[in-house]
């Protein structure tokens, strides 16, 4: 997972979320049935303000021969500039989860795709609990 294509005012928040999500998510996926799939999910979110979004379209693509899915959705710029961490995390994770239907093109079974979706939801809740602790309502 890379940082993404991001306009500078949103880069600090995007980086913070990525630094929390990436190591935990990689660990969780490595311990799941998805680890058996010889494929790679590259997540490169696009976070641009209005007026620039048109020049940076979402461009997710399955590269079946290379067994890679490039997940490059547009995320909400304003959330990463002025939103709370919880909203930023949810936006970031929804972008990753949007790749679920494409995993079948990499050889994932329907059960593995469901597991992926469940892991995304559980992982997000775990991060929120760890990061926000008792302040969360």
N, C-alpha and C positions, 0 to 999 in steps of 0.2 A: 504494500500500500504506500503510495506516495502522498505528498502533502496535497497536491491538487493544483488547479489553476484558480488562483485567488487574487482579487484586488486587495492591495496592501491593508486597508483599514480592517479587513476581516481576517487577515492572516494569523494574528496572534490567537484569537479565539479558536480558529480552525485547527491550528497547531496544538493548542492545549487539549482539545477534544481528541484529536488523532493520537496524541501521546498517551492518553488514558486508555483509549479503545484498542489500539493496535496490538500491544503486547498481550493483553488479556484475551482478545479475540483470537489471535494466532494460537495461543495456548489451548483455548477451548476447542477450536476447530481441529487441532492436531490430535486431540483425544477423542474425537467423534468419529462416526462411520464415514464422514466426508474425507478423512485423511487417507482413505484407501483409493480415492480418485486421483489419478495422475494428471492433475490439471491445476491451473492457477487462476485466481480471481485477483485482478488488479483494480484497485479502487482509486480513481482520480476524480474527486468531486470538483465541480466548477462553481465558484462562488463569486459572482460579478453583480455589480449594481445595475439598475435599469439604465438603459442607454449603452451599456456594454454587453449585456446578455446576448444580444443578437449576433455579436461577433464571436461569441463563445458558446455555440449550441451544445446541447447534450449530445454525446456521441458514443454511447455504449455500443459494443460490437463483440460478437462471438468470433473468435479466431480458432475454428475447429481443428485445422491442421496442426496448429501450435498448442492446442488444448489450453487456450487462454480466453477468459472473458474479461474484456476491458469495460469496467463499469464506470461511466463518466456522466453522471446525472448533474443537472443544474440544481444547486441548493439555494435556499433563500438567503440572500446576502444580508438583509436587514437583521435576521436572527443572529448572525455571527458578528454584527457590528454592535447591536444594542440589546440583544436578547439575553435572558438568563441562561446559565450553564445547562439546566435541564432541557430547555428548548433547543439549544445548540446540539446537545447530545442526541436528542430525538431526531432532529433533522439529519444529522450525520448518519445515524443508524438506519433511518428509513431509506437513505440513499443506498446503503449496502444491501439492505433487505430487498430493494427493487430488483436486484440481480437474481433472486430466487427462481423465477420462471425460466431463466436462461440456463440454469445449471444442468438441466436435462441434456442440453447440447454438449455438455462436457462429460456425460455419462452418469449423472446422478439419477438415482431412482426416485420415484415419487415419495417414498419414505425418507430418503436422504434430504430431499427438498423440504419436507415438513420438519425434519430435524433441524435443518439450517434456520428455518423461520422461527422455530421454538428457541433455538440458541440465541438468535438475535434479540428476541424479546427478553429472555432471561438475563442475557448479558447486559442489556440496557438497564434493567431493574437493579442488577447487582452493582453496576457502576454508580447509579444514582444513590443507592443505599450507602455505598462506601464514600462517595464524594460529598453528599449532602447530609448524610447521617440524620441526626435528630431534627434538623431544621426543615426537613421535608414534611409536607402535610398530606 
